[in-house]
């Protein structure tokens, strides 16, 4: 049987489409259906490596987890990773095909990508009972309608009814819904089968006149009003959201302060979600104009344009501040691009990521990085192999995650590897990773997701606590990040199921309802 399909589009970016799709995936999964997410084209710097080494957008990984699935690149066949103001690295079915300008992509390559998208969608439809599809931005971008491959064209290809979501927390949701429908061509407007008002705060009874207005004005039913929630977190798709920044501000007063440098091309910042969830951690993002202060740990995150972001650190004065604090004993940790920045030199002779061929690093680790055209994308397991500084008592503690990088780093005589990789894409090996300074206070690694393992994460945090004269925490619930996400998916499903007319949603799918009661 060919899968039933349904699509969530939005009146704008960041209205909550990714989270709503994750919620529907979880609901259908708990109702007994084999369900898969799909987004034809994702533009994001948060990415992930599948079990077979393919790279895909993090949002569809989260949605796959909500559906109880191992992620597959078919769920996100085209990923665009911005490298500059109007250019992106284009990744198709998990593999990079090159860097293209926005003009080159939309006017030429998008037509080639469409065939790949249709084939991936068909494979999912032939495998699952339901496919929940996510759109991008708004379907009412009239300048892109002729070449778009992610909104109404996908809905037509999939035969999917569309649920149009609007973010009422930002204001203007009613106008956004009405305006979007007015700008759609008649055939596309007919595909919109329902409206979702998302992120509602306040008394729902007071909003009922607005619901009646929308239904009368548009002729489209309001499927539900989803409340704003902040008691659990679903990983963000691309940028560090205002909700994430708000949660970080609310954590003031906790015993450990960790500062993550908010780079212009920050990538895979979901690495830090497990840290932010710890009860003793105040994790905050620091960018231009935000005081760095004197945190207990500074983290340099991953970057899609490492050399350009390093140049930004130098222009903004943050590079000097980080170096000064490191010299005074503040621990510094770098992941992927952040690890590369900690070194002595970065070279990009073939302009793989940047127009700058060479730039001095922060000089906190004796490491030289050279960018190459071949991209490393792999899932890894390993162990810590150092017992000093940040990694005191971490020796042989397991770590796991994934690597996504163009640069190769060569260690000088003054540093040692911090970890040893024991498995890559399921193949046993023994390969050094990262670097650590002689005093153990500057640490770098290529492993994204390194904080997901609770024993390693807690020991590192307890090492920071010891430096402050604080007693270690040993009674913290040792959930892996994946286990915590499963709890959050169930909470999300309950909120959204209780907010939507699921009978109407099932009727749009041509199904009578749940296969089982959970």
N, C-alpha and C positions, 0 to 999 in steps of 0.2 A: 504494500500500500504506500502511495506517495504521501509524504507528511502534510499535515495542515499547517498553514503559516499565518502569522500575525505580525504586524510591524508597529514599532513605536517611533514616531517622529516628533520633532519639537518645534516650537515657535522661534527658538534661538538656541545657541550653544549654551551648555551648562544649565539646562532646565531640569536635569535629572533623568535623561533617557537611559543612560547606562545602568543606573540603580533600578529603574523600573523594569528593564529587561531582566536584570538579575533576579528581581522579585518574582516576575512571571515564570522564569525558568525554575525557581525553587518551588513555587506553587504547583506547577504542572508535574514536576519531579515527585513531589510529595503526594500528588494525586494519582500517581501510578503510571505516568506517561514517560516514554523515552523522548527527552526534549533536548534540543541543541540551540545555542545562540548563533547569530550570524551578523556580521557587519562587513559589507563589501569592501569598504575603504575607510581606514582609520588614520587620522593624523594625530600622532601622539609621540611623546618622548619616553613614556612609560611602556616598556616592552618586556617580553618574557621569552624564554627558550623552551621549546617543547621537548618531549622525550627523545625525538629523533633529530634534534639540533636545529629546528626551524624557529625563526623569530616572528612574533606576532604581538598585537596590541594587548596591553595588560587588562583592559576592560573585558575583552572576550575571554580571557583566562579566568577572571573572577566569575563571569557568567557561567562558564563551563563548570567551575567548581560548585556553583550553586545548583547546577543540574546534575551533579554527581559524576562528571565526566573528566577524563584526561583531555586537556586542551589539544586542539588540532589546528593547523594553519588554514584548513578549509573554513574555519569559523571566522577568520579575518584574512582573506586572500591577498589584500593589498594594504600595506602599512606605509605611511609617509612619515619620515622622521625629519622635521625641519632642521636644516643646517645653517640657514641664514635668513635674511629678511624675506626673500621670495624664492627659495630653493629648498629641496628636500632630497634626502636619500630615499629611493623607492625600493621597497622590499615586496617581492611577489612570491606567494606561496612559501614564505619563510626565508627567501634568499635575496640579497641585494642585487639589483640590476643596474644601479648607477645613481648619480646625482642629477636631478633635472630641475630646471627653473619651473615656476608655476605656469608660465606660458607654454613651455615645451610639453609639460604634463597634460594640461587641459586641452590643448589644441591638437595633440598628436598621440601621446602614449595612452591616454585614457581609453581610446578606442581599442587598442590592443588588450588593455587590462580587462575590458568588458567580457571578452570571451572566457578569460580565466575565472572571473567572478561567476559567470553563469554556470560553468562546469563545477565549481566548488559548491554552489548552492544546490545544484542537482544531486551531487553526491550526498549532501546532508539530507535532502528530501527523500532520497532512496534508502536512508539508514534509520531515520528517526520518525516518531509519531507526530511531533510538533517541532517547528523551527520558529523561534522568536527572533525577529530581525530588528536591528537598531539602525536608525538613520543618523545623519550628521548635520549639525548646524540647523538650518531651516530649509524646508522645501520651497520657500517663496523667494529664493535668491534668483530673481529674473535674469540676471546677467549670466548665470551658470546653468539655467534649465536645459539649454540645448546640448550640453556636454556632461551633465551630472550623471554619476554612476553609483549614487549612494542613497537616494531618497525615492522619489516616485517612480523612477525607471526600475528600481529594484522591486518596489511593490507590485508594479505591473508584471514584471518577469515572474515573480513568485506567486502572483494571484492572491496577494495578502491584503486584508482590510487593514486600515491604518488607524491607530490611536494617536491623537495629536495632544502632546503634553505641553503645559505652560507653567512657568515658575511664578507663583503669586507672591512669594516672599520678596521679590525684587520690585513689585508693583507693575501695573500696566498689563496684567495677564489677560483681562477681557479684551482690551484693544489688540493685544498680540494674537489672540485666537481669531478674532473677527478679521483682522488685517491679513493674517496668513491665508485664511480661506478665500478672502476676496482676491488675493493675488494669484491663486492657483488657477491654471486652465481648467475648464469644466470637467474634463475626464479625470483629472487628478483630484479635483475637489470631491468627486463622487466616491473616491477611494477612502475618504476620511469617514470612518464609521463610528467614531467616538472621541470624546474630549476628556482629558485628565487634567485636573487642576492639582498641581504638585506643591509641596512645601507650605501647606496652609497652617497658620497660627490663629488661635482665637476661637470664638464661639461659632460653630458650624451653622447653627440655626440662623444667625445673622447673615450668612452668605447665601441662603436659599434663594432670595430674589435674584441674585446674580446668576445662579444656576438656571433659573427659569428664563431669564433674559437671554442667556447664551443659547439655550435650546430653541427658543422662539425665533431669535435673530438668525441663527445659522441652520436650523433644521437638523442639527446633529445632536445626539444625546450626550449628556455628561455622564461618563461611565463611573466617575468617582472623584472625590476630593481627598487627596493623600496628605496626612498631617506632616508637619516638619518634625523630624526626630533627631535627637543627638545622644541618646542613651547607648547607641552602638554605632560602629563605623563600617561603612563599605568602601573599599579602596577606590580612590579617585582615578579618573581616566587619564588626565594629562597634566593639568597645572595644579600647583599647590592652591587649593581652594580657600575661599574666605572662611568656610566652616572649619577647615584644618587649622588655619591661623587663629580662629576664635578659640578652638579647643586648646591650642598651645598657650594662649593668653590666660585662659582660665586655670591652667595648671600651676600658676605662680604660687610659690610657697612650699613646693615639694623640695626634698632634701638634695637632689642632684639636678644640676642645670646643664643641659646639653645644647649647644648651639650648632645648628646645621646652616652652612653658608648657602644662601639662596642664589644660585648662579643663574644668569640669563637663560642658559640652555640646560638647566637642571633636568636630569633624567633619572628614572627609577627611584623617585623619592619615597615610593612605597617600602623601600628598604627600612625606613625608620618608623613605620607604624608599630612594630612590636616594642620598640623603645618607648614611644609615646604612650603606650598602653600600660607601662609599668607604674605601680602606685607611687614610687619614690622619684619619678623622673619628670622634670619640667623640660620638655623639648620645644625649642623655639627656632624660627627661621630668621636669619640675619642677612639683610641685603643693604644696598646703598641707603644711607640715612638712618639705618637701624643700628643702635650701639651694640658692639660686640660684648662689651663688659668683660667680666672675668669668669667665664663658665668653667665647669669642672671637666668638660670635654668639648673640643671643637671637631666637627665632622665636615670634611670636604666631600660632597656627593659626586655621583656620576654626572657626566656632561656629554651632550651630542657634539659639542664643538669645544674641545678641551683647551686648545691654545687660545681661542678667542675669549673664553671665560677666564683663563689665567690672565690675559691682558686686562680684562675688566677688573679682576682683583687688584692688579697693580694700579690702575687708574683711580680706583675708588679709595685706595689706601688700606683696604682690607688685608692685602698681602703683607704689608708691613706690620699691621697689628697682629696677624696670626704668627708671623715669624718672631715678633717680640715676646708674645705670650708663651710660645713654645720655648724660647730661650730662658724664660723665667720658670719653666717647669710644667706649664699647662699641657696635658696630653692632647695630641692631634691624631685623628684617624682619617684616612682617605680611602674611598671606594672607587675602583675603576678609574674614571677620569680624575677624580680627586687624588687617587694614589699617584697618578702620573704627574700631577701638579706639585706634589711634595718633593719630586726629584730635582736633580741639578739642571737637566736640559730636556727639552722636548723638540723633536725634529719631525717635520712633515714635508719631506722633499718632493713628493708627488701631489701635494695639496689635496690629500685625501679628505681632510675635514676643514681646512682653513687656508686662507690666502697667505698667511704668515708662515714662512718656511722653517723658522727656528725661534725659540724663545727660552730664556732662562727660567727654570722653575723656582720654587720657593727655597730650594736648597736644604730642606730638612731631612732628606734621605739621599744617600749616595746612589742615585738611580738615573739612568738615561733611557728615554723612551723614543722610539722611532715608529711613526705611523706607516702602515703598509696597506696595500689595496685589498688584501684578503682579510675578511672579517672573521673573528673567532666568535662562534655561537655554540655553547655547549652547556649541558647540565653536569654538575660536579658534586662529589662528596669528598671530604677530607678530614684532617684533624689538625689542631694547633700543635706546633712543634717548638714553642718557646715558653719559658717559665719566668719571665721578668716583666716589670712594668705593667702595661695594660693587660698583658697575657699571663700575669702571675697566677699559678695554680690552674692554668688552662691546658697544660700539656696533655695531649691525647684526647681532649674533649672534641666530640664530633662537630663538624660544620658541614653545611650543604647549601646549594643555591645554583646560580647559573652565571655564566660569563658572556658578555657582549662587548667586544672592543676591537678596534682597528690597530691599536698600538701594541708593540712588544717592548717590554722593559728589561734592561740589563742591569744587574746589581753590581755595585762596586765593592771594594774590599771592606768598607766600613759598615756594611749591613748584612744581615742574614735573612733568608726567607722566613716568613711568619707561619706559614701553613704548608702542609704537603697534601696534594690532591691524590686520593687513592682510587678514584673512579671517575671517568668522564664518559658520558653517554652510555653508561653501563659496562664500560671496558675497564678492567683493573689496570692500574699503572702506579707509578710513584714519581710525582712531578711537583717541584717546589712552586709556591705561590706567594706573592706579596713580598713585603720587606718590613723589618723592624729595626729601629735605631739601637745603638749599643746600650743606651739606658732603658730601652723598652717603652719610651714615652711617645714615640712617633711611629705609627703603624699604617701600612698600606696593604690593600688586597684587591684582587680583581673579582672577588666573589660577591655578586649581588644576592641579597637574601641571607646574609651571614648572621643576622640577628634572629632569624626564625627559630633556631634551635635554642630552647629555653635554658638548658644547663650552661651553654657557652655565654649566652646573653647575661644571665644572672651573675656568673662569676666575674665577667668584665665589669658589671655595675658594682658588684661588691668590692672589686679592687678600687674603684673610684670612691666608694664609701670609706674604705680603709684609709685612703689618703686624706680624707676629711675628719678622721677620728670617729666615724660612725660605725655602729655595730652592723655586721652583715645581716641581710634578710634571707632567711632560709625557708620561711613558711609561705612564700609567694606561690600561687598555683602555677605549676610548670606546664602550661599549655603551649604547644607549638603554635606558630602563627596560623597554620592551616586549620588546626582544631578550633582556634578562636573564630576564624572566619565561618566555620560551619555553624557555630552557635549564633553568630550574627546573621547568617542567612535565614535561619529559622525565625529569629526575631523579626527580620525584615518581611518575611513571607506573611507572618501573622498581621503585621501592620497593614500591608498592602491588600491582603485578602479581605480584611475587615473594612477597607475603604472603597473597594471597587465592587461594582455589580458583576460578580464572577459568572452569574447566570448569563448575562449579556455577552461577556467575553467568550464563554464557551459556545454560545450560539453563533457568534461571529466565526468561530473555528469550525462550525458544523458538527459540534460534539455535544452530547447530552449532559456532560459534567464529569466529575472525578470517576476514575476507575476504582479507587479505594478511598477509604476514610482514614486520615492520619490523626 
